[in-house]
Amino acid sequence: MKELANLALAYAILAIIVLAIFHGYYKLSCNHWSDLCVTSLTLYIFEFPVLFLLGLLFYVPGQKLIWNVLASLAATLPLITFYVVFDVFYNFRYRAMRFFDIGEIRVLWDFSPITFIGLIIVTAAAIFPSVLLLVKRIKERGISIVVIVLRSVMTLAIIFLVFTPVAAVPYQGRFLNFVEWSDHENIDVNGRLSSVVYYSNKNSAVARNLANLDTETVRNPLSLQTANWKKRNVHIVVLESFMDPRYLKEVSFTRDPLYEKMPQFLGSSHFNIAVSPVFGGDTATAEFEIICGAPSLGKINTIEFNVFNGRKVKSLVTTLKEYGYSSVASIGTSPIFFNSIKAYQSLGFDELHFLDTGDIYNKIGQGEFIFDGDLLEQNLEFIGSRYIASGRPFINYVVGFYGHWDYSSDPERHPDILAARIKGHPSEDINKISNQFYYRTEAIYNFLAKLRQVDPGGIILIIADHLPAVLSKDVQYSMDYHENIFVLFNGRTRYTPPNRMRYYEFPYQIMSLLSRTKVKVPNSHDLEDLYFDILATGNKTE
């Protein structure tokens, strides 16, 4: 009985030290080198229990209190090493690690042998204290090898069940809170190790679903029969929650929220209307359709971007590159959303630029997100010197996030110019969105005026990703919730399609305008084949 009590105390010491050390790690990393600041109670549901199980693999309990404290500290060293490696990986890749990323460590040897050797040394050094304690206990005959082996086998069996889909997927789905749109959010809420397990199992499920697909015979429907056409530049600007508030029911304004000069480019007082696959969120889903020319069916993953691992897929971008185009994507936020780096690589972009990750795009003034006007102005400066001056055709893709919730603006640079009311009553969100719409349409006007001067023949598409999530029984929209505004220019001429387009039809329309031939949208069966081909190809690593 006494031995059992001592053993229970030894494991209690391990549990307390694991809990204390990793609470300390979270606070220390958040304050000094990481923006992953977990504060959620869900850590106690999965993260800490699994850390304790992993600690058991390296734990060598003894009879004395000081020994068990030292053994517990030694057992946490490999786990702390994993956390540090995770944070380094996240700071470079802006996503959670997956199990298959561990297999890619060998690539470090080609990139930096010193880094590779250093990682091996650090890993060995983290395990060494536990090995030293184990050898000492064996020599003292304080623990038998049979007990060590049996305990290790049992611990590994438990960990295997916890880490594999059989147990982890239903458990995490029931008790944890994972979202589709952000690795950062998931790590913050659920923990580092928990996110590794979640994304690894999710990727494995996707790979199994795609493994048996026969996509070898799927042709690229965007390819042209001839290369004999004038290669003009293509500019696509996707704007977050870019809604025309005039389409709200029973809305009133103290002045028109459309910038007064904008009708010069619109030819009227209104934008065109197209059908987005999403409402209220999931920008990446709209992007998938706009770039790939396939509907977002959600049959493999709710967010197609999350499936991509870097292999190039059939898309508008990769098609244009076949005809000699360069490609650049400029994203007005940090690369923490929707597996963005891997996704844009799969879509074919040669060059990626995110907010505050270089010297090209930087936020000015107050507000959480970069103002569309600043983003577009900086984009014009960049492409003017880098691409337009070279004379080589290119596709310029820009995503702005200024309209994201909570629709905040810089009151000094963009003070309220109007007041909006719904059914005669003030609405803070609608007032913000209406004032944003004025300044955003002013920014679009200035962007178009300057771009058409330096690139008069370019194809220009400016389009909303989706409506903002403000609609309710009190705030109603006069059209379908998936209908959004856009404007498309064929050189200096505004193009108005004969029918209301869906987002996945835009690549075919752009190729038609470029080649001056009709590039048909495939039928529904062929579009589904294209969808699976894109995901099956993009899920492979480069």
C-alpha positions in Angstrom: 0.0 0.0 0.0 2.9 2.3 0.9 4.5 1.7 -2.5 1.2 2.5 -4.3 0.9 5.7 -2.4 4.4 6.7 -3.2 3.8 5.9 -6.9 0.6 8.0 -6.8 2.5 10.9 -5.3 5.2 10.6 -7.9 2.7 10.9 -10.7 0.9 13.7 -8.9 4.2 15.6 -8.8 4.6 15.1 -12.6 1.1 16.3 -13.2 1.6 19.5 -11.1 5.0 20.3 -12.7 3.6 19.7 -16.3 0.7 22.0 -15.5 2.9 24.7 -13.9 5.6 24.7 -16.6 3.3 24.9 -19.5 1.1 27.6 -17.9 4.4 29.5 -17.5 5.4 28.7 -21.1 2.2 30.2 -22.5 2.6 33.4 -20.6 6.3 33.7 -21.3 6.0 33.0 -25.1 3.0 35.4 -25.3 4.9 38.2 -23.7 8.2 37.8 -25.6 8.2 35.8 -28.9 4.8 34.7 -29.9 1.3 36.1 -30.6 -0.2 32.7 -29.6 -1.7 33.6 -26.3 -3.9 30.7 -25.1 -6.3 31.6 -22.3 -9.0 29.0 -22.9 -10.2 26.5 -20.3 -10.2 23.9 -23.1 -6.5 23.4 -22.4 -7.6 21.2 -19.5 -9.8 19.1 -21.7 -7.2 17.8 -24.2 -3.9 19.7 -24.2 -2.7 19.2 -20.6 -3.9 15.6 -20.2 -2.0 14.6 -23.4 1.1 16.5 -22.3 0.9 14.5 -19.1 0.7 11.2 -21.1 3.7 12.2 -23.2 5.6 13.2 -20.0 5.1 9.6 -18.8 7.2 8.3 -21.6 10.2 10.3 -20.2 9.4 10.1 -16.5 11.6 8.0 -14.2 9.9 8.1 -10.8 11.9 7.3 -7.6 11.3 7.0 -3.9 12.5 10.5 -2.8 10.6 13.8 -3.3 13.7 15.7 -4.8 14.3 12.8 -7.2 10.7 13.0 -8.5 10.8 16.7 -8.9 14.0 16.5 -10.9 12.6 13.6 -12.9 9.5 15.6 -13.7 11.5 18.5 -14.8 13.6 16.2 -17.0 10.4 14.7 -18.5 9.1 18.1 -19.6 12.2 19.0 -21.5 11.3 17.1 -24.7 7.8 18.6 -24.5 9.1 22.1 -24.1 11.5 21.4 -27.1 8.4 20.4 -29.2 6.6 23.7 -28.2 9.7 25.8 -29.2 9.9 24.0 -32.5 6.2 24.5 -33.0 6.5 28.2 -32.4 9.5 28.6 -34.7 7.5 26.7 -37.4 4.5 28.8 -36.9 6.5 32.1 -37.1 7.8 31.0 -40.5 4.7 29.2 -41.9 1.8 30.9 -40.1 0.0 27.6 -39.6 -0.1 24.7 -37.1 2.3 21.9 -37.7 1.0 18.6 -39.0 2.6 15.2 -38.4 3.8 15.0 -42.0 5.8 18.2 -41.4 8.0 16.3 -39.0 9.0 14.1 -42.0 10.0 17.2 -43.9 12.7 18.1 -41.3 15.2 16.3 -43.6 14.8 19.1 -46.0 16.6 21.3 -43.5 19.8 19.5 -44.4 19.6 20.8 -48.0 18.7 24.3 -46.8 20.9 24.6 -43.8 23.0 21.7 -42.5 23.9 23.7 -39.4 20.3 24.2 -38.5 19.6 20.5 -39.1 22.5 19.4 -36.9 21.5 22.0 -34.3 18.0 20.7 -34.1 19.2 17.1 -33.7 21.6 18.2 -30.9 18.8 20.1 -29.1 16.4 17.2 -29.3 19.1 14.8 -28.0 19.9 17.2 -25.2 16.3 17.4 -24.2 16.0 13.6 -23.9 19.4 13.1 -22.3 18.5 14.0 -18.7 15.6 11.4 -18.6 17.9 8.8 -20.1 20.6 9.6 -17.5 18.1 9.2 -14.7 16.8 6.0 -16.2 20.3 4.5 -16.4 21.0 5.5 -12.8 17.7 3.8 -11.6 18.5 0.6 -13.5 22.0 0.5 -12.0 20.5 1.0 -8.6 18.0 -1.7 -9.4 15.3 0.7 -8.3 13.3 -0.1 -11.5 13.3 -3.2 -13.7 13.6 -3.1 -17.5 10.4 -5.2 -17.8 8.5 -2.5 -15.9 9.9 0.2 -18.1 9.0 -1.7 -21.3 5.4 -2.5 -20.1 4.8 1.1 -18.9 6.1 2.5 -22.2 4.0 0.1 -24.3 0.9 1.0 -22.3 1.6 4.7 -22.5 2.3 4.6 -26.2 -0.9 2.6 -26.8 -2.9 5.3 -25.0 -1.2 8.1 -26.9 -1.8 6.3 -30.2 -5.5 6.1 -29.4 -5.5 9.8 -28.4 -3.7 10.9 -31.5 -5.5 8.9 -34.1 -8.9 9.6 -35.7 -10.6 6.7 -33.9 -10.6 8.6 -30.6 -9.3 12.1 -31.3 -11.8 13.2 -34.0 -15.0 12.5 -32.1 -13.5 13.7 -28.8 -12.2 17.0 -30.2 -15.4 17.5 -32.2 -17.5 17.2 -29.1 -15.4 19.0 -26.5 -13.2 21.4 -28.3 -13.9 24.4 -30.5 -12.2 24.4 -33.9 -13.1 26.8 -36.7 -12.4 26.4 -40.4 -10.9 29.9 -41.1 -7.9 30.3 -38.9 -5.1 28.1 -37.5 -4.2 31.0 -35.2 -7.7 31.0 -33.7 -7.6 27.3 -33.2 -4.2 27.3 -31.6 -5.2 30.1 -29.3 -8.4 28.4 -28.1 -7.4 24.7 -28.1 -3.6 24.7 -27.7 -0.5 23.8 -29.8 -0.5 20.0 -29.4 -4.3 19.8 -29.8 -4.1 21.7 -33.0 -1.4 19.4 -34.4 -3.6 16.4 -33.7 -6.6 18.1 -35.2 -5.0 19.3 -38.4 -3.1 16.0 -38.9 -6.2 13.9 -38.6 -8.1 16.3 -40.9 -5.4 16.2 -43.5 -5.3 12.4 -43.3 -9.1 12.2 -43.9 -8.8 14.5 -46.8 -6.0 12.5 -48.3 -8.0 9.3 -48.0 -11.0 10.9 -49.7 -8.8 12.1 -52.6 -6.6 9.0 -52.9 -9.0 7.0 -55.0 -10.1 9.8 -57.3 -9.2 9.4 -61.0 -8.5 12.9 -62.3 -6.0 12.1 -65.0 -8.5 12.7 -67.8 -9.8 16.1 -66.6 -8.8 18.8 -69.1 -8.2 22.4 -68.2 -11.4 24.2 -69.5 -9.7 27.6 -69.4 -7.1 26.6 -71.9 -7.4 28.3 -75.3 -7.2 26.6 -78.7 -4.7 29.2 -79.9 -2.0 31.3 -78.4 -2.4 34.0 -81.0 -4.0 36.7 -78.9 -2.9 40.0 -77.3 -1.7 39.3 -73.8 -3.1 42.1 -71.7 -2.6 42.5 -67.9 -5.3 41.2 -65.5 -6.1 42.9 -62.2 -8.5 41.3 -59.7 -9.4 43.1 -56.5 -11.4 41.2 -53.9 -12.8 43.4 -51.1 -14.0 42.1 -47.7 -17.7 42.6 -47.0 -18.0 45.3 -49.7 -21.7 45.9 -49.5 -23.7 48.7 -51.1 -25.9 49.8 -48.2 -28.4 51.3 -50.6 -29.7 47.7 -51.2 -30.9 47.4 -47.6 -34.6 47.6 -47.1 -36.1 50.7 -45.4 -32.7 52.4 -45.1 -32.2 56.2 -45.2 -29.1 58.3 -45.5 -28.4 62.0 -44.9 -26.5 61.8 -48.2 -25.8 59.3 -51.0 -23.1 56.9 -49.6 -21.7 56.4 -53.1 -18.6 58.6 -53.8 -19.9 61.3 -56.1 -17.4 60.7 -58.9 -17.8 56.9 -59.0 -20.7 57.0 -61.6 -18.1 58.2 -64.2 -16.7 54.7 -64.2 -19.9 52.8 -63.4 -21.8 54.5 -66.2 -24.7 54.7 -63.7 -25.1 54.9 -60.0 -24.9 51.2 -59.3 -22.4 48.3 -59.6 -23.2 45.0 -61.3 -24.4 42.0 -59.3 -22.9 38.5 -59.1 -23.7 35.4 -56.9 -21.1 34.6 -54.3 -20.9 31.1 -52.8 -20.9 32.5 -49.2 -22.6 34.9 -47.0 -21.2 36.6 -43.9 -17.7 35.0 -43.9 -15.3 32.5 -45.5 -13.6 34.8 -47.9 -11.4 32.0 -49.1 -14.4 30.2 -50.5 -15.2 33.1 -52.8 -11.5 33.4 -53.7 -11.5 29.7 -54.7 -14.3 30.2 -57.2 -12.9 33.5 -58.6 -9.5 32.0 -59.2 -10.2 28.4 -60.0 -13.3 28.6 -62.1 -14.9 25.7 -60.2 -17.8 25.9 -57.8 -17.1 25.5 -54.1 -18.9 22.2 -53.4 -17.6 21.6 -49.9 -17.4 17.8 -50.5 -13.8 17.4 -49.2 -13.5 20.3 -46.9 -15.7 23.2 -46.0 -12.9 25.5 -47.0 -11.1 24.4 -50.1 -8.0 26.5 -49.2 -7.4 24.2 -46.2 -6.8 21.2 -48.5 -4.0 22.7 -50.5 -0.4 21.7 -49.8 1.4 23.7 -52.5 1.2 21.6 -55.7 0.0 23.8 -58.6 -3.6 23.2 -59.7 -5.7 24.2 -62.7 -6.7 27.8 -62.3 -6.9 31.2 -64.0 -3.4 32.0 -62.7 -1.7 28.7 -63.8 -3.5 29.0 -67.2 -2.2 32.5 -67.8 1.3 31.4 -66.8 1.2 28.9 -69.6 0.9 31.8 -71.9 3.9 33.7 -70.5 2.2 35.7 -67.7 3.8 36.5 -64.3 1.7 36.4 -61.2 1.6 38.3 -57.9 -0.8 38.2 -55.0 -1.0 41.0 -52.4 -3.1 40.2 -49.3 -4.1 43.0 -46.9 -3.6 41.0 -43.8 -1.1 38.7 -42.2 -0.8 35.1 -43.5 -2.6 33.5 -40.6 -6.0 32.8 -42.3 -7.2 29.8 -44.4 -3.8 28.1 -44.9 -3.1 31.1 -47.1 0.6 30.6 -48.1 0.1 27.0 -49.2 -3.2 27.8 -50.9 -1.9 30.7 -53.0 1.1 28.6 -54.0 -1.2 25.9 -55.2 -3.3 28.5 -57.1 -0.1 29.4 -59.0 1.1 32.7 -57.7 4.8 33.2 -58.2 5.1 36.1 -55.7 3.2 36.6 -52.4 3.0 39.7 -50.3 1.2 40.0 -47.0 0.6 43.0 -44.7 3.5 43.9 -42.5 5.7 41.0 -43.7 7.9 43.1 -45.9 8.4 46.7 -47.1 5.6 46.9 -49.7 2.3 46.9 -47.7 2.0 48.7 -44.4 -1.1 49.9 -42.4 -1.4 53.6 -41.9 -3.3 55.3 -39.1 -5.8 53.8 -36.7 -8.2 50.9 -37.3 -7.6 47.1 -37.2 -7.2 46.6 -41.0 -5.4 48.5 -43.7 -7.7 51.0 -45.5 -8.5 49.9 -49.1 -7.2 53.2 -50.4 -3.8 52.6 -48.8 -3.6 49.0 -50.0 -4.5 49.9 -53.6 -2.2 53.0 -53.6 0.7 50.9 -52.4 -0.2 48.2 -54.9 -0.1 50.7 -57.8 3.3 51.8 -56.7 4.6 48.2 -56.5 3.2 46.9 -59.8 4.1 50.1 -61.7 7.8 49.7 -61.0 8.0 45.9 -60.8 5.6 44.7 -63.6 4.1 47.4 -65.8 7.4 48.9 -66.6 8.8 45.5 -67.7 6.2 45.1 -70.4 5.7 41.4 -69.6 2.0 40.5 -69.1 1.0 39.7 -65.5 -2.0 39.0 -63.3 -2.2 41.3 -60.2 -4.4 39.8 -57.5 -5.3 41.9 -54.4 -7.4 41.1 -51.4 -8.5 43.9 -49.0 -9.8 43.3 -45.5 -10.9 46.8 -44.6 -14.6 45.9 -44.4 -14.1 43.2 -41.8 -16.1 43.2 -38.6 -16.2 45.4 -36.5 -16.2 47.8 -39.5 -13.9 50.2 -37.7 -12.3 53.2 -39.4 -9.8 55.9 -38.5 -11.9 58.8 -37.3 -9.2 61.3 -38.0 -8.6 60.2 -41.7 -12.2 59.1 -42.4 -14.7 60.9 -40.2 -18.4 60.2 -40.6 -19.6 61.9 -43.7 -23.2 60.7 -43.4 -25.7 59.2 -41.0 -27.7 56.0 -41.8 -30.9 54.8 -40.3 -32.9 51.5 -40.6 -36.7 51.9 -40.4 -36.1 55.3 -38.9 -33.9 54.1 -36.2 -30.1 54.5 -35.9 -27.9 51.5 -36.4 -24.2 51.6 -35.4 -23.1 48.8 -37.8 -25.0 50.2 -40.8 -23.7 53.7 -40.1 -20.2 52.3 -40.0 -20.6 50.3 -43.2 -22.3 53.2 -45.1 -19.5 55.6 -44.2 -17.0 52.9 -45.2 -18.8 52.5 -48.5 -18.3 56.2 -49.3 -14.5 56.1 -48.6 -14.1 52.7 -50.2 -15.8 53.8 -53.4 -13.6 56.9 -53.4 -10.6 54.7 -53.1 -11.8 52.5 -56.0 -12.3 55.6 -58.1 -8.8 56.8 -57.5 -7.4 53.4 -58.1 -9.2 53.0 -61.4 -8.3 56.5 -62.5 -4.6 55.9 -62.0 -4.5 52.3 -63.2 -6.3 53.1 -66.4 -3.7 55.7 -67.1 -0.7 53.4 -66.7 -2.4 50.3 -68.0 -5.3 51.4 -70.4 -5.8 47.9 -71.9 -5.9 45.9 -68.7 -8.7 43.7 -67.6 -9.9 45.0 -64.2 -12.3 43.1 -61.9 -13.3 44.6 -58.5 -15.6 42.4 -56.5 -16.9 41.8 -53.0 -16.2 38.5 -51.3 -19.6 38.3 -49.5 -22.1 40.4 -47.6 -21.2 41.4 -44.0 -22.9 39.5 -41.2 -25.3 42.3 -40.2 -28.5 41.1 -41.8 -31.3 40.1 -39.5 -35.1 40.4 -39.2 -34.5 44.1 -38.5 -31.8 44.6 -41.1 -33.0 43.1 -44.4 -31.4 43.0 -47.9 -33.4 43.6 -51.0 -31.8 40.8 -52.9 -30.6 37.3 -52.2 -28.0 37.1 -49.4 -25.5 35.7 -51.8 -25.8 38.5 -54.3 -22.9 41.0 -54.2 -21.6 43.9 -56.2 -18.7 44.0 -58.7 -17.5 46.0 -61.7 -15.5 44.6 -64.6 -13.6 46.6 -67.2 -12.4 45.4 -70.6 -9.7 48.0 -71.2 -11.5 51.3 -70.8 -14.9 49.8 -71.4 -17.1 48.7 -68.6 -18.3 45.2 -69.3 -21.9 44.2 -68.3 -22.6 40.5 -68.6 -26.0 39.5 -70.1 -26.9 37.3 -67.2 -26.2 37.4 -63.4 -22.9 35.6 -63.1 -21.7 33.1 -60.4 -18.3 33.7 -59.0 -16.8 30.6 -60.6 -17.8 32.0 -64.1 -15.4 35.0 -63.9 -12.3 33.1 -65.0 -14.1 32.0 -68.2 -15.3 35.6 -68.8 -11.8 37.0 -68.3 -10.3 34.4 -70.7 -13.0 35.3 -73.2 -12.3 39.0 -73.0 -8.5 38.4 -73.3 -8.8 36.0 -76.3 -11.8 37.6 -77.9 -13.3 34.2 -78.2 -16.0 32.5 -76.3 -14.6 30.3 -73.5 -17.6 28.3 -72.3 -18.3 27.4 -68.7 -18.4 23.6 -68.4 -21.5 21.8 -67.5 -22.3 20.8 -64.0 -20.8 17.3 -64.4 -17.5 18.6 -65.8 -17.4 21.3 -63.1 -17.6 18.7 -60.4 -14.8 16.7 -62.1 -12.7 19.9 -62.2 -13.4 20.5 -58.5 -12.1 17.1 -57.5 -9.2 17.4 -59.8 -8.2 20.7 -58.3 -8.4 19.4 -54.7 -6.7 16.1 -55.5 -3.8 17.8 -57.2 -3.5 20.7 -54.6 -3.5 18.3 -51.7 -0.2 16.9 -52.9 3.1 18.4 -51.7 5.5 20.0 -54.1 
